[in-house]
Amino acid sequence: MSKSLALFDFDGTVTRGDSFMRMIRYVVGWPRFLAGMAVLSPVLVAYKAKLIPNWRAKEIVLAHFFKTWRQEKFNDRCEKFARNVIPHMVRPAAIEQIKQHQEQGHKVVLVSASAENWLSCWAEEMDIDLIATRVELKEGRVTGKLEGRNCYGPEKESRIREEIDLAKYDHIYAYGDSKGDREMLAMAKTAHYRPFRNKQAG
């Protein structure tokens, strides 16, 4: 029996915009978010200028806002963000495509550079699997660092191959919107780049 796998990027593909900054803004509130962005502006400029890598910029931002936060507090706020904000960010056309794959019996996996902390709840509600970046915790507190590599670019392919037995699947679909999805899209027999942006429903 033929089996198919559908891989979806999250930020910018399933959603309109990036969930990382939206999560921070929601969790810490506008005043602290704006103050933090002012302090972090040199880091953001350096990232845009490609002077520091994606993963390092993410760690600096995480550390600024969340270092030493208790795990329970951080996860609770992330879950509230997932329930209250993500549903308003998603593209209806992307959700429709996920459901079409599910109706056809395909395995659907969300593969994201965003963190498990605010994606796991949403993925569970959608009944899809998740491969995402992990936030490091030590002694029950956020360190501000990533556990392992940022799930972006080549790391997306590595994590997919590590966690999924691709030999089981006759056909692989992939959906992405940026250079961070290039390797994942190259793995697919049917690849879709920015497929939902011009859909009326999305």
C-alpha positions as a Markdown table, in Angstrom:
| # | Residue | x | y | z |
|---|---|---|---|---|
| 1 | Met | 0.0 | 0.0 | 0.0 |
| 2 | Ser | 1.3 | 3.4 | -1.0 |
| 3 | Lys | 2.2 | 5.8 | 1.8 |
| 4 | Ser | 2.8 | 9.5 | 1.7 |
| 5 | Leu | 4.5 | 12.1 | 3.9 |
| 6 | Ala | 3.6 | 15.8 | 4.0 |
| 7 | Leu | 6.2 | 18.2 | 5.5 |
| 8 | Phe | 5.0 | 21.7 | 6.4 |
| 9 | Asp | 7.1 | 24.7 | 7.5 |
| 10 | Phe | 5.3 | 26.9 | 10.0 |
| 11 | Asp | 6.3 | 30.5 | 10.1 |
| 12 | Gly | 5.4 | 32.3 | 6.8 |
| 13 | Thr | 4.0 | 29.1 | 5.3 |
| 14 | Val | 1.2 | 27.9 | 7.6 |
| 15 | Thr | 1.1 | 31.4 | 9.2 |
| 16 | Arg | 1.1 | 35.0 | 8.1 |
| 17 | Gly | 4.4 | 36.3 | 9.6 |
| 18 | Asp | 6.8 | 35.0 | 12.3 |
| 19 | Ser | 5.5 | 33.5 | 15.5 |
| 20 | Phe | 8.8 | 34.0 | 17.5 |
| 21 | Met | 8.4 | 37.8 | 17.9 |
| 22 | Arg | 4.7 | 37.6 | 18.2 |
| 23 | Met | 5.1 | 35.1 | 21.1 |
| 24 | Ile | 7.5 | 37.3 | 22.9 |
| 25 | Arg | 5.2 | 40.4 | 22.5 |
| 26 | Tyr | 2.2 | 38.4 | 23.8 |
| 27 | Val | 4.1 | 36.9 | 26.8 |
| 28 | Val | 6.0 | 39.9 | 28.1 |
| 29 | Gly | 3.6 | 42.7 | 26.9 |
| 30 | Trp | 4.1 | 45.7 | 24.7 |
| 31 | Pro | 6.1 | 47.9 | 27.0 |
| 32 | Arg | 8.8 | 45.3 | 27.8 |
| 33 | Phe | 8.8 | 44.1 | 24.3 |
| 34 | Leu | 9.5 | 47.6 | 22.8 |
| 35 | Ala | 12.1 | 48.3 | 25.5 |
| 36 | Gly | 13.8 | 44.9 | 24.7 |
| 37 | Met | 13.8 | 45.6 | 21.0 |
| 38 | Ala | 15.5 | 48.9 | 21.6 |
| 39 | Val | 18.2 | 47.2 | 23.6 |
| 40 | Leu | 18.5 | 44.4 | 21.1 |
| 41 | Ser | 18.5 | 46.6 | 18.0 |
| 42 | Pro | 22.3 | 46.1 | 17.3 |
| 43 | Val | 21.8 | 42.4 | 17.4 |
| 44 | Leu | 18.9 | 42.5 | 15.0 |
| 45 | Val | 20.8 | 44.8 | 12.6 |
| 46 | Ala | 23.8 | 42.4 | 12.7 |
| 47 | Tyr | 21.5 | 39.5 | 12.0 |
| 48 | Lys | 19.9 | 41.3 | 9.0 |
| 49 | Ala | 23.4 | 42.1 | 7.8 |
| 50 | Lys | 24.4 | 38.4 | 8.1 |
| 51 | Leu | 27.1 | 39.2 | 10.6 |
| 52 | Ile | 25.7 | 36.7 | 13.1 |
| 53 | Pro | 23.8 | 33.5 | 12.3 |
| 54 | Asn | 20.1 | 32.9 | 12.8 |
| 55 | Trp | 20.7 | 30.6 | 15.8 |
| 56 | Arg | 22.9 | 33.0 | 17.7 |
| 57 | Ala | 20.5 | 35.9 | 17.2 |
| 58 | Lys | 17.7 | 33.7 | 18.5 |
| 59 | Glu | 19.7 | 32.8 | 21.6 |
| 60 | Ile | 20.5 | 36.4 | 22.4 |
| 61 | Val | 16.8 | 37.4 | 22.1 |
| 62 | Leu | 15.6 | 34.4 | 24.2 |
| 63 | Ala | 18.2 | 35.1 | 26.9 |
| 64 | His | 17.2 | 38.8 | 27.1 |
| 65 | Phe | 13.5 | 38.1 | 27.7 |
| 66 | Phe | 13.4 | 34.7 | 29.3 |
| 67 | Lys | 16.7 | 33.7 | 30.9 |
| 68 | Thr | 16.1 | 32.2 | 34.4 |
| 69 | Trp | 12.3 | 31.9 | 33.8 |
| 70 | Arg | 10.9 | 28.8 | 35.4 |
| 71 | Gln | 10.0 | 26.1 | 33.0 |
| 72 | Glu | 6.4 | 25.9 | 34.1 |
| 73 | Lys | 5.9 | 29.6 | 33.7 |
| 74 | Phe | 7.5 | 29.7 | 30.3 |
| 75 | Asn | 5.5 | 26.7 | 29.0 |
| 76 | Asp | 2.3 | 28.0 | 30.5 |
| 77 | Arg | 2.7 | 31.4 | 28.7 |
| 78 | Cys | 3.7 | 29.6 | 25.4 |
| 79 | Glu | 0.6 | 27.4 | 25.6 |
| 80 | Lys | -1.7 | 30.4 | 26.1 |
| 81 | Phe | -0.1 | 32.0 | 23.1 |
| 82 | Ala | -0.7 | 28.9 | 21.1 |
| 83 | Arg | -4.3 | 28.8 | 22.0 |
| 84 | Asn | -5.1 | 32.5 | 21.9 |
| 85 | Val | -2.9 | 33.9 | 19.1 |
| 86 | Ile | -1.8 | 31.2 | 16.6 |
| 87 | Pro | -5.4 | 30.5 | 15.4 |
| 88 | His | -5.5 | 34.1 | 14.2 |
| 89 | Met | -2.1 | 33.8 | 12.4 |
| 90 | Val | -2.7 | 30.7 | 10.3 |
| 91 | Arg | -3.6 | 30.8 | 6.7 |
| 92 | Pro | -7.0 | 29.1 | 6.0 |
| 93 | Ala | -5.7 | 27.7 | 2.8 |
| 94 | Ala | -2.8 | 26.0 | 4.6 |
| 95 | Ile | -5.1 | 24.5 | 7.2 |
| 96 | Glu | -7.3 | 23.2 | 4.3 |
| 97 | Gln | -4.2 | 21.6 | 2.7 |
| 98 | Ile | -3.2 | 19.9 | 5.9 |
| 99 | Lys | -6.7 | 18.5 | 6.4 |
| 100 | Gln | -6.7 | 17.2 | 2.8 |
| 101 | His | -3.5 | 15.3 | 3.4 |
| 102 | Gln | -5.0 | 13.9 | 6.6 |
| 103 | Glu | -8.2 | 12.8 | 4.8 |
| 104 | Gln | -6.0 | 10.9 | 2.3 |
| 105 | Gly | -4.3 | 9.1 | 5.1 |
| 106 | His | -0.9 | 10.9 | 4.7 |
| 107 | Lys | 1.4 | 11.4 | 7.6 |
| 108 | Val | 1.7 | 15.2 | 8.3 |
| 109 | Val | 4.6 | 16.7 | 10.1 |
| 110 | Leu | 5.2 | 20.3 | 11.1 |
| 111 | Val | 9.0 | 21.1 | 10.7 |
| 112 | Ser | 9.9 | 24.5 | 12.2 |
| 113 | Ala | 12.7 | 26.7 | 13.5 |
| 114 | Ser | 10.3 | 28.0 | 16.1 |
| 115 | Ala | 10.3 | 26.2 | 19.4 |
| 116 | Glu | 8.4 | 23.1 | 20.6 |
| 117 | Asn | 7.2 | 25.2 | 23.6 |
| 118 | Trp | 4.6 | 27.1 | 21.6 |
| 119 | Leu | 4.1 | 24.8 | 18.7 |
| 120 | Ser | 3.4 | 21.4 | 20.5 |
| 121 | Cys | 0.0 | 22.5 | 21.8 |
| 122 | Trp | -1.1 | 23.7 | 18.3 |
| 123 | Ala | 0.3 | 20.6 | 16.6 |
| 124 | Glu | -1.5 | 18.3 | 19.0 |
| 125 | Glu | -4.8 | 20.0 | 18.4 |
| 126 | Met | -4.3 | 19.6 | 14.7 |
| 127 | Asp | -3.3 | 16.0 | 15.2 |
| 128 | Ile | 0.0 | 16.3 | 13.4 |
| 129 | Asp | 3.5 | 15.4 | 14.4 |
| 130 | Leu | 6.1 | 18.1 | 15.2 |
| 131 | Ile | 9.8 | 18.5 | 14.6 |
| 132 | Ala | 11.0 | 21.9 | 16.0 |
| 133 | Thr | 13.8 | 23.8 | 17.8 |
| 134 | Arg | 14.2 | 23.0 | 21.5 |
| 135 | Val | 14.8 | 25.6 | 24.2 |
| 136 | Glu | 17.5 | 24.5 | 26.7 |
| 137 | Leu | 16.4 | 24.1 | 30.3 |
| 138 | Lys | 18.7 | 23.6 | 33.3 |
| 139 | Glu | 17.4 | 22.9 | 36.8 |
| 140 | Gly | 13.9 | 23.7 | 35.6 |
| 141 | Arg | 14.8 | 27.1 | 34.2 |
| 142 | Val | 15.3 | 28.6 | 30.7 |
| 143 | Thr | 18.9 | 29.2 | 30.0 |
| 144 | Gly | 18.4 | 31.4 | 26.9 |
| 145 | Lys | 20.3 | 28.9 | 24.8 |
| 146 | Leu | 19.0 | 26.3 | 22.3 |
| 147 | Glu | 19.2 | 22.6 | 23.0 |
| 148 | Gly | 21.0 | 21.2 | 20.0 |
| 149 | Arg | 20.9 | 23.0 | 16.7 |
| 150 | Asn | 18.3 | 25.5 | 15.4 |
| 151 | Cys | 15.8 | 23.6 | 13.2 |
| 152 | Tyr | 16.6 | 25.6 | 10.2 |
| 153 | Gly | 18.1 | 25.0 | 6.7 |
| 154 | Pro | 20.3 | 21.8 | 6.7 |
| 155 | Glu | 19.2 | 21.0 | 10.3 |
| 156 | Lys | 15.6 | 20.6 | 9.1 |
| 157 | Glu | 16.7 | 17.8 | 6.7 |
| 158 | Ser | 18.9 | 16.2 | 9.4 |
| 159 | Arg | 16.1 | 16.2 | 12.0 |
| 160 | Ile | 13.6 | 14.8 | 9.4 |
| 161 | Arg | 16.0 | 12.0 | 8.5 |
| 162 | Glu | 16.8 | 11.3 | 12.2 |
| 163 | Glu | 13.1 | 11.2 | 13.3 |
| 164 | Ile | 11.3 | 9.7 | 10.3 |
| 165 | Asp | 12.0 | 6.5 | 8.4 |
| 166 | Leu | 11.7 | 7.9 | 4.9 |
| 167 | Ala | 12.0 | 4.5 | 3.4 |
| 168 | Lys | 8.4 | 3.9 | 4.5 |
| 169 | Tyr | 7.1 | 6.5 | 2.1 |
| 170 | Asp | 6.6 | 6.4 | -1.6 |
| 171 | His | 5.8 | 10.1 | -2.0 |
| 172 | Ile | 7.0 | 13.1 | 0.0 |
| 173 | Tyr | 5.3 | 16.5 | -0.2 |
| 174 | Ala | 6.9 | 19.6 | 1.2 |
| 175 | Tyr | 5.6 | 23.2 | 1.8 |
| 176 | Gly | 8.0 | 26.1 | 2.6 |
| 177 | Asp | 8.5 | 29.8 | 2.1 |
| 178 | Ser | 12.1 | 30.7 | 2.6 |
| 179 | Lys | 15.8 | 29.7 | 2.2 |
| 180 | Gly | 15.5 | 28.0 | 5.6 |
| 181 | Asp | 13.2 | 25.4 | 3.9 |
| 182 | Arg | 15.5 | 24.8 | 0.8 |
| 183 | Glu | 16.9 | 21.5 | 2.0 |
| 184 | Met | 13.5 | 20.2 | 3.1 |
| 185 | Leu | 11.9 | 21.2 | -0.2 |
| 186 | Ala | 14.7 | 19.4 | -2.1 |
| 187 | Met | 13.8 | 16.1 | -0.2 |
| 188 | Ala | 10.3 | 16.1 | -1.7 |
| 189 | Lys | 9.0 | 14.6 | -4.9 |
| 190 | Thr | 6.3 | 17.4 | -4.9 |
| 191 | Ala | 7.6 | 20.7 | -3.4 |
| 192 | His | 5.5 | 23.8 | -3.0 |
| 193 | Tyr | 7.2 | 27.2 | -2.4 |
| 194 | Arg | 5.0 | 29.9 | -0.9 |
| 195 | Pro | 1.8 | 28.0 | -2.1 |
| 196 | Phe | -0.7 | 29.8 | 0.1 |
| 197 | Arg | 0.2 | 33.4 | -0.2 |
| 198 | Asn | -2.0 | 34.2 | -3.2 |
| 199 | Lys | -4.9 | 32.0 | -2.2 |
| 200 | Gln | -8.1 | 34.1 | -1.5 |
| 201 | Ala | -8.8 | 32.0 | 1.6 |
| 202 | Gly | -5.4 | 32.6 | 3.0 |
